[in-house]
């Protein structure tokens, strides 16, 4: 059986360096770490993870909790978490709670029993109740919220400036000449929807445009919700010339429904989204949207969790920049005949 000493000799480093490269890779130079990992793979060395966890009191396993694994926003974020987690010597367990309290409780029990080291939350719907339950079960638990920058939170968070980003999109539509801009919001309890609505209203006020409640249509963050909302948008007495959807899925659903009804996008009505999911650049026409750096959110969240597990107790809030992606679904409003 291959031992750690065999790896040490083959890699030309000390046993302690091999151990650090496998358990605390961020504390070893990249070239050395890569050499140790290459030799480990070539020799087929498999450290005794159970013994290691007993010595370190860490499982080197983290849980990433989501409420809907089908959400296309999550894939790049999870990939970012997974990539850095592996580099830091952690394994990732993905939990899809489906908004089910029993499923959430099963993952919380893992943390309470110290079978996992920490949790990253990828849904604002999880944040309040799940964070409270986790900290009640284990007050020292390492938890990072990677879905929104919330004002009051007992754990570190990473997110974007939803208010500022919504202002940027609203200003883009205003700059094209739109004054009747309808918004398709998300669920009332969503902090993302609330903050994007606030940003929209702020930018209207800054431009001297009166806010019109009739232009606000509520929905869910789904394509079906976007499609279903179109009939309500078109029924507004003075029809809007632009529709700002608070996520890309709703925008894509709205475009499909508008097209099916014979309306041109952006000829008859401009449509804008938010998130820049992978499909956004490949819709026909390509969707104007706000790009969220979801991969960076994942790596930042994992880095915050690792620092917490390494003994740093400070609660941090990290706000990442967004970018306006102007594509083909927004244009100046059609001139009145």
N, C-alpha and C positions, 0 to 999 in steps of 0.2 A: 504493500500500500504506500502510495506517495505521501510524504510528510511535508510539513512546512519547511523543514530544514533542506529538503531536496529542492524546493522552489527557491529558497534563499541562495543555495549554491549555484543553481542554474541561472538565476537572474543577476548574480553578482552583488547582492545586497544583504543586509543583516536580516535575521529572523524578525526583529522588531519592525523593520521597514516593510517586510512582507505583510505582517499583521496590520500595520497602519494602512497600507495600500488597500487591504481588503475590508477593513472596518471603519476607517476614517480617511477615505481617499482624498478629501479636500485638504488634508494636511500633508500630502505628499506631492512632490513635483510631478507634473503631468507626464513627462518623459519616463520617469521612474515608475509611476503608476501603470502606464501603458505596458512597460516592459514586464512588470510583475504579472499583470493580467494575461499577457501573451504567454508567458511561461506556465502560468497556472492552467491555461487552456490546453497547451501542448502536452503537459504532463498528466492532465486529468485530475488535478488536485481539487478535492472538495472539502472545505473546512467543516468541522463539526458545529453546525449552527446552533444546535441545542445547547451544547457546552458553552459556546460563546455567549449566548443570551443569558445563561445562568450566571456567568462571570460578570457581564456588563449590566445586567438587569434591564436590557433592552432587547426587544424582539427583532428590531430592524425591519418591522413591517408597519406600513401606514395605510390608513383607509381614506379613500376619496369618495365622498357621498354626493350623489346627484338625485334629483327627483324624477328625471326623465332622460334615460340614456339615449333616446332617439333625437334629442335636441342637437341640431347640427352645429350650434355654437360651441359645444363642449369638446369636440374631437381634438382640435389643435391645443386646447388648454390641457386636456388629459395627457396628450403626447408630450407637452412641455414638462408636466409634473413627472411623468415616467422617465424621461430622458435624464433629468437632473437627479432623480431619486436613485437610479441605477449607478450614476457616477459617484454618488455619495454613499453607496452601499446599502440602500433600502430596497425592499420589494413593495409593490403597490397592490392593494386589494381594492377593487372597484365595487361600490355598493349602490345599486339602483333602488331607492326606497319607494318609488311610485306614490309618494305622499301617504304611505301606509305607516301608521304609528307603530305597529308591531314589528315591521321590518327595521324601522329606525331604532327601536329598542334593542333589537338583536345586535346591531353594530355597536350601540352604546355599551352593552354588556361586555363586548370584547375589550373595549378601552378600560372599563371599570376593573376587569380581571387582569389588566396589564398584558393582554395577549397581542395588542397592537400598541405602538408608541404614540401615535398622534392621528389627527383627523384634519382633512382639508374639505371644506364645504363648498360646493359649486352650485348653490341655489340660494337666493335670498329667502325663499320659502322655508328653507331649513334653518336659517340663521337663528332666529329668536328662540323657538321652543327647543330645538336640538342642542344649541349651545348651552342653554340653561340646564337641560337634563344631563349633558355630558359633565359639566362642572359640578353638578350636584353629586353625580356618581363618583367623580374623581376630580377634586378641586385643583390638582396639579396637572391636569391633562393639557397636552399641547394641541391647540386648535387654531386653525387659520381659516378665515373667511375669504374666499377668492371670488366673490360674486358681486360685491358692492362695497364702496367706501362708506360705512355707516358712522353716524355721529357718535353714538354711544355703544360701545362694544367691549366685552371683557377679553377679547382676543385680537390678534393682529389681523389686518385686512389688506387686501389688494383689489383695486378696481379702477374705474375711470371717472372722469368728471362728466356725469350724465347731463347736468345742467348746462355746462359750457358747450358740450358737444351738440346738444339740441339747439342751442343758440346759433351755432355755426351752420347747421343745416337750415334752420329757419331763415337766417340771413342770406344763404345761397338762393333760396326760393324767392325771397324779397328782391334780391339783386336782379333776378330775371324779370321782375315786373309783377309777380304774383302778389295780390293783396287778400284774396279770399283763399286762405290755406287751411284746408281741413286736416284734422289730426285723427289718427286711429290709435287709440291708447291700448295699453295692456291692462291686466287685472288691477283693481283698485288697491290691493294690498302690496303691489310690487313697488319697491323703492325706485327701481329703474323707471317705471312708468310715471310715478309721481314727480321725479326729478326732471325727466324729459319734458313733461307738461309744464313745469315751472320755467324751464329754459325757453320753451316755445313762447310762453306768455311774456317773459322778460324781453325777448328780442322783438316781439310785436310792439311792446310799449316803447322800446328804444327807437323804433322806426316810426312811431306815431300812428300805428295801425290799431284800430279799436279791436279788442278781443270780442269774439262772437261765440257764445256758448253753443249755438246751433251747429257750429263747425266741428264740435267735439263728438266723436263716435267711439264708444267703448268696445273692447273686444278682449280676446285672449291672444297669446303669442303663438298663433298657429296659422298655417296657410288657409285652412277652412274658415277661420275667423275673419281673415282678410277678405276672402271671397264673399262671405256672407255680409260683410259690412258695406260692400259696394252699393247695393240697392239703397241702403240708408243714406249713403253719401250722395247718390244721384237724386234722391228725393228732397234734399235740402232746397228750400224755395229759390234762393239765389245761388245757383250751382257754383261750387268752388272750382278754381282753375288748377289747384294743386292738392295733392294728398300726401301728407307726411305720416308714414307708418312707423310705429315705435319699435319694430324689428323687421328683419328682412323676410321672414316667413310670411308675415301678414302682407308685406308689400308684394311678394311673388303671387300670393293668392289673389290679391286685389287686381294685379295686372292681368292674370288669367281670366278673371271674371269680366273685367272691362273689355278685354279683347273679344270674349265670347259674345258680349252684348253689342259689338260693333263699334266700340269707342277706340280711338287711336291714342296710344301712349308714346310720346308726350304731346301729340298734336292736339287732342281734345282736353287732356288733363295730364299734368306731370305727376309722377309718383316717386317718392323717395323712401328709403328704408333706413335701417340702423343695425349695425353689427358687422357687415361685410363677411357673411358666411361664404363658404367656398363656391356655392352655386351662384352668388350674386353677380359675378363677372360673366356668367355664361347664360343668363336669362336672355330672352329676346323680346325687347331690347335689353341691353346690359343695365343693371340697376345702379342708380346713384345712391350712395349710402355713406354711413360713417364707419370707418374701419376701426375695429377694436383689436388691440394686440394680444389676442387670446393665448398664443404660445408663450409670450413673455409673462402673461398673467400666471400661467402654470409654473414656469420656472421661478418666478418671484415668490409665489406661494410656497413652493417646495423649499426655497432658500430660507424664508421666514420660519417655516416649521423646523427645519434642520437647526437653525440658530436657537430656537426655543428648546429643542431637545438637547442642545449642547450646553444649556445652562443659562442662556440669556433670557431674562424675565421681562424685559421691556416690551410693552405693547406698541406696535408700529402700525401706521397707516401709510400705504404706498399708493399713489395715484399715477397711473400710466397715461401717456398721451394718446389721443386718437387722431384720425386724419379724415378729411372730407374726400371721398372718392367720387368725382364727377364723371358720370358715364352717359348713358343715352336715354334715360327715362325722365330727365328734366330738361325743360326748354322754356323760352318766353311764352306767355299765354297767347293764344290765338287772338288776333285783332278783331274787335267787334265790327260786324258788317255795317 
